[in-house]
Amino acid sequence: MELKRAVVTGLGAITPVGNTVAETWAGLVAGKSGAGPITRFDAGGFRTRFACEVKGFDPRDHFEAKEAKKLDLFSQFSMVAAGEAFQDAGLHRGGFDPTRAGVVWASGMGGLATLDEQLLDYGERRGRPRFSPFFVPRIIANIASGLISIRYGLQGVNFSVVSACASSTNALAEALLHIRLGKADLVIAGGAEAAITESGVGGFSAMKALSERNDDPLHASRPFDADRDGFVIGEGAGALVLEEYGHAVRRGARIYAELCGVGTSADAYHMTATHPEGDGAWRAMREALEDAGIPAGAVNHVSVHATSTPLGDLSEIKAIERLFAPHFGNFAVSAVKSATGHLLGAAGALAAISCVKSIGEQVIPSTINTKVPDPGLPDGIDLTLETARSRPVAVAMNNAFGFGGHCASAVFATCEER
């Protein structure tokens, strides 16, 4: 059986540095930080009082008031990003079989804002239950994929992926497999997160995972910096339309890039910590390159997971050194979370969009805020510090890792006829 090819024909995003793909990319290239004081709730009593929030988002710009009340914020973000990708791919004009078009969507936390709101309300009533009839549909992590399919009449594959912060990269992997095996002509894949809530911030803070740089939030997310002290929680969504190559050509679709390979693995090491030598990360990256049929020396750019945690950043770099050390002069690393913070289950989709844009624009966004690189970094690694750089990018990889030891990598490349 000949495997089919999957190409990217649509992009959509809503992030802390922009409410569209164009705005987000401009923010990344400009080195704009999306961090600031938390406005979603009163964080005065929390150890961490800042986050990377989406700005200027009004649900009324996208939904009727009655519909918006039925949707948790993560679902709203999902539908906005998916809608942009749907339009960007030209799918609003038709030209596809809806029974062979689907959605594979991700979220690490689901409707956390609704859960907080309803349980706090329950507690204030001293245990007298009066839950919203939309409570369950608003919190379940799979509801976003269903809502996207309903809005656009997509009747093919439809499910959700939950693998913590690797979730949306795993969603891309699943979408790729469905297209390769001829089970779908096109899939909207990606993820969303809206976990800047009391329990989200409080829970990660209790783990000592968050930065506490409250006096300087703009510079708090500093991957690979010797003085990094934790990640900055972010929110938003990223969506990609993956389409079978021949189908895209027949439809006359614009092709951004090809998703050539994916790799997944498990650290099998610790509930929350990455393997200190980056074992799972190395295997995921190696598998992605083997799946793509692309040698390590051909990679021009790696969009790293790098959350700005003391242990996680170095373990990923050790994995990269193990795989790419002979080719350090061929590629540059970029950590988009330095600007956007950590979008958790949506992080992989955002990094994938950044890879696709890097290929299209021949630009690698910068890693901002890193002033004194960790002395444990290998010599010769190019972190693209502070300023975006124009350079040839034909092959780009993105990494995503999550609690539970989940590791996922994806390889994108310029699309060539073959």
PATI-428467 format. One record per residue (C-alpha): residue in one letter; x, y, z; residue number from 1. Coordinates in steps of 0.1 Angstrom, whole numbers, plus 5000, padded with zeros to 4 digits. Example, Ala and Ser with C-alpha at 12.3 -4.5 7.8 and 13.67 -1.06 7.14 Angstrom:
residues 2
+------+------+-------+------+-----+
| type | east | north |   up | seq |
+------+------+-------+------+-----+
|    A | 5123 |  4955 | 5078 |   1 |
|    S | 5137 |  4989 | 5071 |   2 |
+------+------+-------+------+-----+
end
This chain:
residues 418
+------+------+-------+------+-----+
| type | east | north |   up | seq |
+------+------+-------+------+-----+
|    M | 5000 |  5000 | 5000 |   1 |
|    E | 5014 |  5034 | 4990 |   2 |
|    L | 5012 |  5059 | 5018 |   3 |
|    K | 4997 |  5093 | 5009 |   4 |
|    R | 5013 |  5126 | 5017 |   5 |
|    A | 4999 |  5153 | 5040 |   6 |
|    V | 5004 |  5190 | 5033 |   7 |
|    V | 4995 |  5221 | 5053 |   8 |
|    T | 4969 |  5242 | 5035 |   9 |
|    G | 4954 |  5264 | 5063 |  10 |
|    L | 4966 |  5280 | 5095 |  11 |
|    G | 4947 |  5296 | 5124 |  12 |
|    A | 4958 |  5310 | 5158 |  13 |
|    I | 4949 |  5331 | 5188 |  14 |
|    T | 4977 |  5336 | 5212 |  15 |
|    P | 4991 |  5360 | 5238 |  16 |
|    V | 5010 |  5379 | 5211 |  17 |
|    G | 4983 |  5381 | 5185 |  18 |
|    N | 4947 |  5371 | 5177 |  19 |
|    T | 4954 |  5358 | 5142 |  20 |
|    V | 4982 |  5340 | 5125 |  21 |
|    A | 4995 |  5372 | 5109 |  22 |
|    E | 4995 |  5390 | 5143 |  23 |
|    T | 5011 |  5361 | 5161 |  24 |
|    W | 5038 |  5357 | 5135 |  25 |
|    A | 5045 |  5394 | 5136 |  26 |
|    G | 5048 |  5393 | 5174 |  27 |
|    L | 5072 |  5363 | 5173 |  28 |
|    V | 5094 |  5379 | 5147 |  29 |
|    A | 5094 |  5412 | 5166 |  30 |
|    G | 5103 |  5395 | 5198 |  31 |
|    K | 5072 |  5407 | 5216 |  32 |
|    S | 5065 |  5393 | 5251 |  33 |
|    G | 5029 |  5384 | 5259 |  34 |
|    A | 5034 |  5384 | 5296 |  35 |
|    G | 5017 |  5407 | 5321 |  36 |
|    P | 4997 |  5409 | 5353 |  37 |
|    I | 4968 |  5384 | 5355 |  38 |
|    T | 4934 |  5400 | 5348 |  39 |
|    R | 4912 |  5368 | 5347 |  40 |
|    F | 4910 |  5368 | 5385 |  41 |
|    D | 4924 |  5385 | 5416 |  42 |
|    A | 4959 |  5369 | 5419 |  43 |
|    G | 4970 |  5391 | 5448 |  44 |
|    G | 4974 |  5361 | 5472 |  45 |
|    F | 4992 |  5339 | 5447 |  46 |
|    R | 5030 |  5334 | 5446 |  47 |
|    T | 5028 |  5340 | 5408 |  48 |
|    R | 5007 |  5369 | 5398 |  49 |
|    F | 5013 |  5372 | 5360 |  50 |
|    A | 5007 |  5351 | 5329 |  51 |
|    C | 5006 |  5353 | 5291 |  52 |
|    E | 4969 |  5361 | 5285 |  53 |
|    V | 4951 |  5365 | 5252 |  54 |
|    K | 4944 |  5402 | 5248 |  55 |
|    G | 4914 |  5420 | 5233 |  56 |
|    F | 4894 |  5389 | 5228 |  57 |
|    D | 4856 |  5395 | 5229 |  58 |
|    P | 4834 |  5364 | 5223 |  59 |
|    R | 4807 |  5386 | 5209 |  60 |
|    D | 4829 |  5393 | 5179 |  61 |
|    H | 4827 |  5356 | 5171 |  62 |
|    F | 4795 |  5341 | 5187 |  63 |
|    E | 4759 |  5350 | 5194 |  64 |
|    A | 4755 |  5358 | 5231 |  65 |
|    K | 4734 |  5327 | 5236 |  66 |
|    E | 4760 |  5305 | 5220 |  67 |
|    A | 4789 |  5321 | 5239 |  68 |
|    K | 4773 |  5312 | 5272 |  69 |
|    K | 4774 |  5275 | 5263 |  70 |
|    L | 4811 |  5275 | 5256 |  71 |
|    D | 4840 |  5275 | 5279 |  72 |
|    L | 4869 |  5298 | 5269 |  73 |
|    F | 4890 |  5270 | 5256 |  74 |
|    S | 4862 |  5260 | 5232 |  75 |
|    Q | 4859 |  5296 | 5221 |  76 |
|    F | 4896 |  5298 | 5214 |  77 |
|    S | 4893 |  5264 | 5196 |  78 |
|    M | 4866 |  5275 | 5173 |  79 |
|    V | 4882 |  5309 | 5165 |  80 |
|    A | 4915 |  5293 | 5155 |  81 |
|    A | 4899 |  5265 | 5136 |  82 |
|    G | 4877 |  5290 | 5118 |  83 |
|    E | 4907 |  5310 | 5106 |  84 |
|    A | 4924 |  5279 | 5094 |  85 |
|    F | 4892 |  5267 | 5076 |  86 |
|    Q | 4889 |  5301 | 5058 |  87 |
|    D | 4926 |  5303 | 5051 |  88 |
|    A | 4925 |  5269 | 5034 |  89 |
|    G | 4896 |  5281 | 5012 |  90 |
|    L | 4873 |  5254 | 5026 |  91 |
|    H | 4845 |  5279 | 5029 |  92 |
|    R | 4842 |  5276 | 4991 |  93 |
|    G | 4836 |  5239 | 4993 |  94 |
|    G | 4853 |  5215 | 4969 |  95 |
|    F | 4856 |  5186 | 4994 |  96 |
|    D | 4836 |  5156 | 5006 |  97 |
|    P | 4825 |  5163 | 5042 |  98 |
|    T | 4824 |  5126 | 5050 |  99 |
|    R | 4861 |  5125 | 5044 | 100 |
|    A | 4869 |  5157 | 5063 | 101 |
|    G | 4875 |  5156 | 5100 | 102 |
|    V | 4889 |  5171 | 5132 | 103 |
|    V | 4916 |  5158 | 5156 | 104 |
|    W | 4918 |  5183 | 5184 | 105 |
|    A | 4937 |  5185 | 5217 | 106 |
|    S | 4936 |  5201 | 5251 | 107 |
|    G | 4955 |  5192 | 5282 | 108 |
|    M | 4931 |  5206 | 5307 | 109 |
|    G | 4897 |  5211 | 5289 | 110 |
|    G | 4872 |  5236 | 5304 | 111 |
|    L | 4890 |  5245 | 5336 | 112 |
|    A | 4875 |  5279 | 5339 | 113 |
|    T | 4840 |  5264 | 5339 | 114 |
|    L | 4850 |  5238 | 5365 | 115 |
|    D | 4864 |  5265 | 5388 | 116 |
|    E | 4834 |  5288 | 5384 | 117 |
|    Q | 4808 |  5261 | 5390 | 118 |
|    L | 4826 |  5245 | 5420 | 119 |
|    L | 4833 |  5279 | 5436 | 120 |
|    D | 4796 |  5287 | 5432 | 121 |
|    Y | 4786 |  5254 | 5447 | 122 |
|    G | 4809 |  5261 | 5477 | 123 |
|    E | 4794 |  5295 | 5482 | 124 |
|    R | 4759 |  5280 | 5484 | 125 |
|    R | 4772 |  5257 | 5512 | 126 |
|    G | 4768 |  5225 | 5492 | 127 |
|    R | 4734 |  5231 | 5477 | 128 |
|    P | 4737 |  5219 | 5441 | 129 |
|    R | 4726 |  5241 | 5412 | 130 |
|    F | 4749 |  5233 | 5383 | 131 |
|    S | 4745 |  5247 | 5349 | 132 |
|    P | 4730 |  5223 | 5324 | 133 |
|    F | 4760 |  5231 | 5302 | 134 |
|    F | 4785 |  5222 | 5329 | 135 |
|    V | 4795 |  5189 | 5315 | 136 |
|    P | 4796 |  5199 | 5278 | 137 |
|    R | 4817 |  5229 | 5287 | 138 |
|    I | 4844 |  5211 | 5307 | 139 |
|    I | 4849 |  5179 | 5287 | 140 |
|    A | 4881 |  5180 | 5267 | 141 |
|    N | 4866 |  5164 | 5236 | 142 |
|    I | 4839 |  5190 | 5231 | 143 |
|    A | 4860 |  5213 | 5210 | 144 |
|    S | 4865 |  5188 | 5183 | 145 |
|    G | 4828 |  5181 | 5182 | 146 |
|    L | 4819 |  5218 | 5181 | 147 |
|    I | 4843 |  5224 | 5152 | 148 |
|    S | 4829 |  5195 | 5132 | 149 |
|    I | 4793 |  5207 | 5139 | 150 |
|    R | 4801 |  5242 | 5128 | 151 |
|    Y | 4816 |  5232 | 5095 | 152 |
|    G | 4797 |  5199 | 5088 | 153 |
|    L | 4828 |  5178 | 5089 | 154 |
|    Q | 4816 |  5142 | 5091 | 155 |
|    G | 4848 |  5122 | 5090 | 156 |
|    V | 4873 |  5113 | 5118 | 157 |
|    N | 4866 |  5132 | 5150 | 158 |
|    F | 4882 |  5128 | 5183 | 159 |
|    S | 4905 |  5145 | 5209 | 160 |
|    V | 4940 |  5138 | 5221 | 161 |
|    V | 4951 |  5144 | 5257 | 162 |
|    S | 4988 |  5140 | 5264 | 163 |
|    A | 4995 |  5171 | 5286 | 164 |
|    C | 5017 |  5196 | 5268 | 165 |
|    A | 5024 |  5171 | 5239 | 166 |
|    S | 4987 |  5170 | 5231 | 167 |
|    S | 4985 |  5191 | 5200 | 168 |
|    T | 5016 |  5176 | 5184 | 169 |
|    N | 5001 |  5142 | 5190 | 170 |
|    A | 4969 |  5155 | 5173 | 171 |
|    L | 4990 |  5164 | 5143 | 172 |
|    A | 5005 |  5129 | 5143 | 173 |
|    E | 4971 |  5113 | 5144 | 174 |
|    A | 4958 |  5135 | 5116 | 175 |
|    L | 4988 |  5126 | 5095 | 176 |
|    L | 4982 |  5089 | 5100 | 177 |
|    H | 4946 |  5092 | 5089 | 178 |
|    I | 4956 |  5110 | 5057 | 179 |
|    R | 4985 |  5086 | 5050 | 180 |
|    L | 4962 |  5056 | 5052 | 181 |
|    G | 4936 |  5071 | 5030 | 182 |
|    K | 4910 |  5074 | 5057 | 183 |
|    A | 4906 |  5112 | 5053 | 184 |
|    D | 4912 |  5138 | 5026 | 185 |
|    L | 4916 |  5166 | 5051 | 186 |
|    V | 4918 |  5171 | 5088 | 187 |
|    I | 4917 |  5202 | 5110 | 188 |
|    A | 4942 |  5195 | 5137 | 189 |
|    G | 4955 |  5215 | 5166 | 190 |
|    G | 4947 |  5223 | 5202 | 191 |
|    A | 4935 |  5249 | 5227 | 192 |
|    E | 4940 |  5258 | 5263 | 193 |
|    A | 4925 |  5283 | 5287 | 194 |
|    A | 4940 |  5274 | 5321 | 195 |
|    I | 4947 |  5308 | 5336 | 196 |
|    T | 4924 |  5302 | 5364 | 197 |
|    E | 4927 |  5300 | 5402 | 198 |
|    S | 4932 |  5262 | 5401 | 199 |
|    G | 4954 |  5263 | 5370 | 200 |
|    V | 4978 |  5289 | 5384 | 201 |
|    G | 4975 |  5276 | 5420 | 202 |
|    G | 4982 |  5240 | 5410 | 203 |
|    F | 5012 |  5247 | 5389 | 204 |
|    S | 5025 |  5272 | 5415 | 205 |
|    A | 5022 |  5246 | 5442 | 206 |
|    M | 5044 |  5223 | 5421 | 207 |
|    K | 5070 |  5252 | 5419 | 208 |
|    A | 5067 |  5250 | 5381 | 209 |
|    L | 5059 |  5286 | 5375 | 210 |
|    S | 5082 |  5316 | 5374 | 211 |
|    E | 5078 |  5340 | 5404 | 212 |
|    R | 5094 |  5370 | 5387 | 213 |
|    N | 5064 |  5392 | 5396 | 214 |
|    D | 5085 |  5424 | 5394 | 215 |
|    D | 5095 |  5417 | 5358 | 216 |
|    P | 5069 |  5396 | 5340 | 217 |
|    L | 5079 |  5407 | 5305 | 218 |
|    H | 5113 |  5390 | 5309 | 219 |
|    A | 5102 |  5361 | 5331 | 220 |
|    S | 5101 |  5334 | 5304 | 221 |
|    R | 5138 |  5330 | 5296 | 222 |
|    P | 5145 |  5295 | 5281 | 223 |
|    F | 5182 |  5284 | 5286 | 224 |
|    D | 5190 |  5314 | 5308 | 225 |
|    A | 5212 |  5306 | 5338 | 226 |
|    D | 5187 |  5325 | 5359 | 227 |
|    R | 5155 |  5309 | 5347 | 228 |
|    D | 5130 |  5300 | 5375 | 229 |
|    G | 5100 |  5283 | 5358 | 230 |
|    F | 5075 |  5287 | 5330 | 231 |
|    V | 5050 |  5314 | 5324 | 232 |
|    I | 5015 |  5300 | 5319 | 233 |
|    G | 4998 |  5310 | 5286 | 234 |
|    E | 4966 |  5304 | 5268 | 235 |
|    G | 4952 |  5303 | 5232 | 236 |
|    A | 4949 |  5279 | 5203 | 237 |
|    G | 4966 |  5269 | 5171 | 238 |
|    A | 4950 |  5251 | 5141 | 239 |
|    L | 4964 |  5236 | 5109 | 240 |
|    V | 4945 |  5221 | 5080 | 241 |
|    L | 4963 |  5190 | 5069 | 242 |
|    E | 4953 |  5178 | 5035 | 243 |
|    E | 4962 |  5149 | 5012 | 244 |
|    Y | 4986 |  5162 | 4986 | 245 |
|    G | 4967 |  5152 | 4955 | 246 |
|    H | 4934 |  5164 | 4970 | 247 |
|    A | 4950 |  5198 | 4977 | 248 |
|    V | 4964 |  5201 | 4942 | 249 |
|    R | 4931 |  5192 | 4925 | 250 |
|    R | 4914 |  5218 | 4947 | 251 |
|    G | 4939 |  5244 | 4937 | 252 |
|    A | 4948 |  5250 | 4974 | 253 |
|    R | 4978 |  5270 | 4985 | 254 |
|    I | 5003 |  5246 | 5001 | 255 |
|    Y | 5024 |  5261 | 5029 | 256 |
|    A | 5046 |  5230 | 5036 | 257 |
|    E | 5045 |  5192 | 5040 | 258 |
|    L | 5042 |  5174 | 5073 | 259 |
|    C | 5068 |  5147 | 5064 | 260 |
|    G | 5071 |  5128 | 5096 | 261 |
|    V | 5062 |  5124 | 5133 | 262 |
|    G | 5078 |  5106 | 5162 | 263 |
|    T | 5063 |  5097 | 5196 | 264 |
|    S | 5078 |  5081 | 5227 | 265 |
|    A | 5077 |  5079 | 5264 | 266 |
|    D | 5104 |  5089 | 5289 | 267 |
|    A | 5090 |  5062 | 5313 | 268 |
|    Y | 5109 |  5080 | 5340 | 269 |
|    H | 5089 |  5103 | 5363 | 270 |
|    M | 5054 |  5117 | 5367 | 271 |
|    T | 5063 |  5153 | 5360 | 272 |
|    A | 5101 |  5155 | 5353 | 273 |
|    T | 5117 |  5149 | 5320 | 274 |
|    H | 5144 |  5123 | 5317 | 275 |
|    P | 5177 |  5141 | 5327 | 276 |
|    E | 5194 |  5129 | 5296 | 277 |
|    G | 5165 |  5137 | 5273 | 278 |
|    D | 5160 |  5100 | 5264 | 279 |
|    G | 5124 |  5102 | 5253 | 280 |
|    A | 5130 |  5134 | 5235 | 281 |
|    W | 5159 |  5120 | 5215 | 282 |
|    R | 5139 |  5089 | 5205 | 283 |
|    A | 5109 |  5110 | 5194 | 284 |
|    M | 5131 |  5133 | 5173 | 285 |
|    R | 5150 |  5104 | 5158 | 286 |
|    E | 5118 |  5086 | 5149 | 287 |
|    A | 5103 |  5117 | 5133 | 288 |
|    L | 5133 |  5121 | 5111 | 289 |
|    E | 5133 |  5084 | 5102 | 290 |
|    D | 5096 |  5086 | 5094 | 291 |
|    A | 5102 |  5116 | 5072 | 292 |
|    G | 5131 |  5100 | 5055 | 293 |
|    I | 5152 |  5131 | 5062 | 294 |
|    P | 5187 |  5130 | 5076 | 295 |
|    A | 5196 |  5151 | 5107 | 296 |
|    G | 5220 |  5171 | 5086 | 297 |
|    A | 5192 |  5185 | 5065 | 298 |
|    V | 5173 |  5201 | 5093 | 299 |
|    N | 5176 |  5239 | 5094 | 300 |
|    H | 5155 |  5248 | 5124 | 301 |
|    V | 5142 |  5232 | 5156 | 302 |
|    S | 5114 |  5249 | 5174 | 303 |
|    V | 5121 |  5236 | 5209 | 304 |
|    H | 5097 |  5228 | 5237 | 305 |
|    A | 5119 |  5248 | 5261 | 306 |
|    T | 5095 |  5260 | 5288 | 307 |
|    S | 5122 |  5280 | 5309 | 308 |
|    T | 5124 |  5254 | 5336 | 309 |
|    P | 5158 |  5245 | 5351 | 310 |
|    L | 5157 |  5208 | 5344 | 311 |
|    G | 5135 |  5206 | 5313 | 312 |
|    D | 5155 |  5230 | 5291 | 313 |
|    L | 5188 |  5212 | 5296 | 314 |
|    S | 5174 |  5177 | 5291 | 315 |
|    E | 5160 |  5187 | 5257 | 316 |
|    I | 5193 |  5203 | 5247 | 317 |
|    K | 5211 |  5171 | 5257 | 318 |
|    A | 5188 |  5152 | 5234 | 319 |
|    I | 5194 |  5177 | 5206 | 320 |
|    E | 5231 |  5175 | 5211 | 321 |
|    R | 5230 |  5137 | 5209 | 322 |
|    L | 5211 |  5138 | 5176 | 323 |
|    F | 5224 |  5169 | 5159 | 324 |
|    A | 5259 |  5177 | 5174 | 325 |
|    P | 5278 |  5170 | 5141 | 326 |
|    H | 5254 |  5194 | 5123 | 327 |
|    F | 5252 |  5224 | 5148 | 328 |
|    G | 5263 |  5247 | 5120 | 329 |
|    N | 5234 |  5237 | 5098 | 330 |
|    F | 5205 |  5248 | 5120 | 331 |
|    A | 5192 |  5272 | 5146 | 332 |
|    V | 5170 |  5267 | 5176 | 333 |
|    S | 5141 |  5289 | 5186 | 334 |
|    A | 5120 |  5289 | 5218 | 335 |
|    V | 5086 |  5306 | 5210 | 336 |
|    K | 5076 |  5302 | 5247 | 337 |
|    S | 5100 |  5330 | 5256 | 338 |
|    A | 5074 |  5353 | 5239 | 339 |
|    T | 5041 |  5335 | 5243 | 340 |
|    G | 5045 |  5316 | 5276 | 341 |
|    H | 5035 |  5280 | 5277 | 342 |
|    L | 5002 |  5272 | 5260 | 343 |
|    L | 5002 |  5237 | 5275 | 344 |
|    G | 4980 |  5215 | 5253 | 345 |
|    A | 4981 |  5241 | 5225 | 346 |
|    A | 5019 |  5246 | 5226 | 347 |
|    G | 5027 |  5220 | 5199 | 348 |
|    A | 5003 |  5234 | 5174 | 349 |
|    L | 5017 |  5269 | 5179 | 350 |
|    A | 5052 |  5257 | 5175 | 351 |
|    A | 5041 |  5238 | 5143 | 352 |
|    I | 5026 |  5270 | 5129 | 353 |
|    S | 5059 |  5288 | 5137 | 354 |
|    C | 5078 |  5261 | 5118 | 355 |
|    V | 5055 |  5264 | 5088 | 356 |
|    K | 5059 |  5302 | 5088 | 357 |
|    S | 5096 |  5299 | 5091 | 358 |
|    I | 5097 |  5277 | 5060 | 359 |
|    G | 5074 |  5301 | 5041 | 360 |
|    E | 5091 |  5333 | 5052 | 361 |
|    Q | 5127 |  5320 | 5055 | 362 |
|    V | 5129 |  5336 | 5089 | 363 |
|    I | 5136 |  5321 | 5124 | 364 |
|    P | 5120 |  5339 | 5153 | 365 |
|    S | 5142 |  5348 | 5182 | 366 |
|    T | 5145 |  5334 | 5217 | 367 |
|    I | 5140 |  5365 | 5238 | 368 |
|    N | 5150 |  5373 | 5274 | 369 |
|    T | 5180 |  5349 | 5275 | 370 |
|    K | 5208 |  5371 | 5287 | 371 |
|    V | 5233 |  5347 | 5303 | 372 |
|    P | 5231 |  5313 | 5286 | 373 |
|    D | 5232 |  5283 | 5310 | 374 |
|    P | 5268 |  5271 | 5313 | 375 |
|    G | 5256 |  5236 | 5307 | 376 |
|    L | 5248 |  5243 | 5271 | 377 |
|    P | 5270 |  5227 | 5245 | 378 |
|    D | 5294 |  5248 | 5225 | 379 |
|    G | 5282 |  5258 | 5190 | 380 |
|    I | 5244 |  5256 | 5196 | 381 |
|    D | 5227 |  5285 | 5179 | 382 |
|    L | 5197 |  5297 | 5201 | 383 |
|    T | 5188 |  5326 | 5179 | 384 |
|    L | 5190 |  5350 | 5208 | 385 |
|    E | 5171 |  5383 | 5209 | 386 |
|    T | 5167 |  5390 | 5172 | 387 |
|    A | 5149 |  5371 | 5145 | 388 |
|    R | 5171 |  5359 | 5117 | 389 |
|    S | 5166 |  5355 | 5080 | 390 |
|    R | 5181 |  5323 | 5067 | 391 |
|    P | 5172 |  5294 | 5044 | 392 |
|    V | 5148 |  5270 | 5060 | 393 |
|    A | 5138 |  5240 | 5040 | 394 |
|    V | 5132 |  5216 | 5070 | 395 |
|    A | 5119 |  5225 | 5104 | 396 |
|    M | 5112 |  5203 | 5134 | 397 |
|    N | 5090 |  5211 | 5164 | 398 |
|    N | 5092 |  5193 | 5198 | 399 |
|    A | 5065 |  5190 | 5225 | 400 |
|    F | 5068 |  5171 | 5258 | 401 |
|    G | 5043 |  5166 | 5286 | 402 |
|    F | 5038 |  5155 | 5322 | 403 |
|    G | 5036 |  5117 | 5323 | 404 |
|    G | 5067 |  5114 | 5300 | 405 |
|    H | 5049 |  5121 | 5267 | 406 |
|    C | 5072 |  5131 | 5239 | 407 |
|    A | 5063 |  5141 | 5204 | 408 |
|    S | 5081 |  5156 | 5174 | 409 |
|    A | 5070 |  5166 | 5140 | 410 |
|    V | 5090 |  5174 | 5108 | 411 |
|    F | 5079 |  5199 | 5082 | 412 |
|    A | 5095 |  5206 | 5049 | 413 |
|    T | 5090 |  5225 | 5017 | 414 |
|    C | 5066 |  5206 | 4995 | 415 |
|    E | 5082 |  5192 | 4964 | 416 |
|    E | 5065 |  5173 | 4936 | 417 |
|    R | 5076 |  5136 | 4935 | 418 |
+------+------+-------+------+-----+
end
